[in-house]
Amino acid sequence: MATLQNIIDQAWEDRANLSPSAAPAEVREAVASVLAG
């Protein structure tokens, strides 16, 4: 499994193709996990 940092870094690189409704579950879960602390 990729680390949270790797998942978020990759999503950042692909940010032009992402939106809140179109983000993969893995990205949403990684961001939620980081925000939750």
DSSP file (Angstrom, degrees, kcal/mol; ACC not computed):
  #  RESIDUE AA STRUCTURE BP1 BP2  ACC     N-H-->O    O-->H-N    N-H-->O    O-->H-N    TCO  KAPPA ALPHA  PHI   PSI    X-CA   Y-CA   Z-CA
    1    1 A M              0   0    0      0, 0.0     2,-0.1     0, 0.0     0, 0.0   0.000 360.0 360.0 360.0 137.9    0.0    0.0    0.0
    2    2 A A        -     0   0    0      1,-0.1     2,-0.1     2,-0.1     0, 0.0  -0.368 360.0-106.1 -71.4 151.9    1.3    3.5   -0.9
    3    3 A T     >  -     0   0    0      1,-0.1     4,-2.4    -2,-0.1     5,-0.2  -0.362  27.5-111.2 -74.2 160.1    2.0    5.9    1.9
    4    4 A L  H  > S+     0   0    0      1,-0.2     4,-2.5     2,-0.2     5,-0.2   0.906 119.4  52.8 -57.2 -42.0   -0.4    8.8    2.5
    5    5 A Q  H  > S+     0   0    0      1,-0.2     4,-2.9     2,-0.2    -1,-0.2   0.923 109.3  48.1 -61.9 -44.1    2.3   11.2    1.4
    6    6 A N  H  > S+     0   0    0      2,-0.2     4,-2.4     1,-0.2    -1,-0.2   0.909 111.9  49.8 -63.2 -41.9    2.8    9.3   -1.9
    7    7 A I  H  X S+     0   0    0     -4,-2.4     4,-2.1     2,-0.2    -2,-0.2   0.934 115.3  42.9 -61.8 -46.6   -1.0    9.1   -2.6
    8    8 A I  H  X S+     0   0    0     -4,-2.5     4,-2.4     2,-0.2    -2,-0.2   0.890 112.7  52.8 -70.4 -39.4   -1.4   12.9   -1.9
    9    9 A D  H  X S+     0   0    0     -4,-2.9     4,-2.0    -5,-0.2    -1,-0.2   0.924 111.0  47.1 -60.2 -44.3    1.7   13.8   -3.9
   10   10 A Q  H  X S+     0   0    0     -4,-2.4     4,-1.4     1,-0.2    -2,-0.2   0.900 111.3  51.0 -65.6 -39.9    0.5   11.8   -6.9
   11   11 A A  H  < S+     0   0    0     -4,-2.1    -1,-0.2     1,-0.2    -2,-0.2   0.887 107.7  53.8 -63.4 -38.2   -3.0   13.4   -6.6
   12   12 A W  H >< S+     0   0    0     -4,-2.4     3,-1.4     1,-0.2    -1,-0.2   0.914 106.9  51.0 -62.0 -42.7   -1.4   16.8   -6.5
   13   13 A E  H 3< S+     0   0    0     -4,-2.0     3,-0.3     1,-0.3    -1,-0.2   0.810 117.2  40.2 -63.9 -29.2    0.5   16.1   -9.7
   14   14 A D  T >< S+     0   0    0     -4,-1.4     3,-2.0     1,-0.2    -1,-0.3   0.116  79.1 122.7-103.9  19.2   -2.8   15.0  -11.3
   15   15 A R  G X   +     0   0    0     -3,-1.4     3,-1.3     1,-0.3    -1,-0.2   0.744  62.4  66.7 -59.5 -27.2   -4.9   17.8   -9.8
   16   16 A A  G 3  S+     0   0    0     -3,-0.3    -1,-0.3     1,-0.3    -2,-0.1   0.777 105.7  44.5 -64.2 -24.1   -6.1   19.2  -13.1
   17   17 A N  G <  S+     0   0    0     -3,-2.0     2,-0.3    -6,-0.2    -1,-0.3   0.352 102.3  85.5-100.6   4.8   -8.1   16.0  -13.6
   18   18 A L    <   +     0   0    0     -3,-1.3     5,-0.1    -4,-0.3     3,-0.0  -0.788  43.0 166.2-110.7 150.8   -9.5   15.8  -10.0
   19   19 A S    >>  -     0   0    0     -2,-0.3     4,-1.3     1,-0.0     3,-1.0  -0.946  51.9 -98.8-147.5 163.8  -12.5   17.3   -8.4
   20   20 A P  T 34 S+     0   0    0      0, 0.0     3,-0.2     0, 0.0     8,-0.0   0.855 125.9  43.2 -55.3 -34.2  -14.2   16.5   -5.1
   21   21 A S  T 34 S+     0   0    0      1,-0.2    -3,-0.0    -3,-0.0     0, 0.0   0.650 120.2  41.3 -86.1 -14.0  -16.8   14.4   -6.9
   22   22 A A  T <4 S+     0   0    0     -3,-1.0    -1,-0.2     2,-0.1     3,-0.1   0.340  82.0 117.8-116.1   6.0  -14.3   12.7   -9.2
   23   23 A A  S  < S-     0   0    0     -4,-1.3    -5,-0.1    -3,-0.2     5,-0.0  -0.524  72.2-106.2 -74.1 139.4  -11.4   12.0   -6.8
   24   24 A P    >>  -     0   0    0      0, 0.0     4,-2.2     0, 0.0     3,-0.6  -0.278  26.7-115.4 -60.7 151.0  -10.6    8.3   -6.3
   25   25 A A  H 3> S+     0   0    0      1,-0.2     4,-2.9     2,-0.2     5,-0.2   0.869 115.6  60.0 -56.2 -38.5  -11.6    6.9   -3.0
   26   26 A E  H 3> S+     0   0    0      1,-0.2     4,-1.9     2,-0.2    -1,-0.2   0.890 107.6  45.2 -58.4 -40.2   -7.9    6.3   -2.1
   27   27 A V  H <> S+     0   0    0     -3,-0.6     4,-2.5     2,-0.2     5,-0.2   0.932 113.0  49.1 -70.4 -46.4   -7.2   10.0   -2.4
   28   28 A R  H  X S+     0   0    0     -4,-2.2     4,-2.4     1,-0.2    -2,-0.2   0.912 113.3  47.5 -59.4 -42.7  -10.3   11.1   -0.5
   29   29 A E  H  X S+     0   0    0     -4,-2.9     4,-2.3    -5,-0.2    -1,-0.2   0.884 111.1  50.9 -67.1 -38.8   -9.4    8.6    2.3
   30   30 A A  H  X S+     0   0    0     -4,-1.9     4,-2.1    -5,-0.2    -2,-0.2   0.929 112.7  45.6 -64.6 -45.1   -5.8    9.7    2.4
   31   31 A V  H  X S+     0   0    0     -4,-2.5     4,-2.6     1,-0.2     5,-0.2   0.926 113.2  49.9 -64.6 -44.5   -6.8   13.4    2.7
   32   32 A A  H  X S+     0   0    0     -4,-2.4     4,-2.0    -5,-0.2    -1,-0.2   0.897 110.1  51.4 -61.0 -40.3   -9.4   12.6    5.4
   33   33 A S  H  X S+     0   0    0     -4,-2.3     4,-0.8     2,-0.2    -1,-0.2   0.914 111.4  46.4 -63.6 -43.7   -6.9   10.6    7.4
   34   34 A V  H >< S+     0   0    0     -4,-2.1     3,-0.8     1,-0.2    -2,-0.2   0.920 112.9  49.4 -65.9 -43.5   -4.3   13.4    7.3
   35   35 A L  H 3< S+     0   0    0     -4,-2.6    -1,-0.2     1,-0.2    -2,-0.2   0.837 106.6  56.2 -65.9 -31.5   -6.9   16.1    8.2
   36   36 A A  H 3<        0   0    0     -4,-2.0    -1,-0.2    -5,-0.2    -2,-0.2   0.697 360.0 360.0 -73.0 -18.2   -8.1   13.9   11.1
   37   37 A G    <<        0   0    0     -4,-0.8    -3,-0.2    -3,-0.8    -2,-0.1   0.453 360.0 360.0  88.8 360.0   -4.6   13.8   12.5
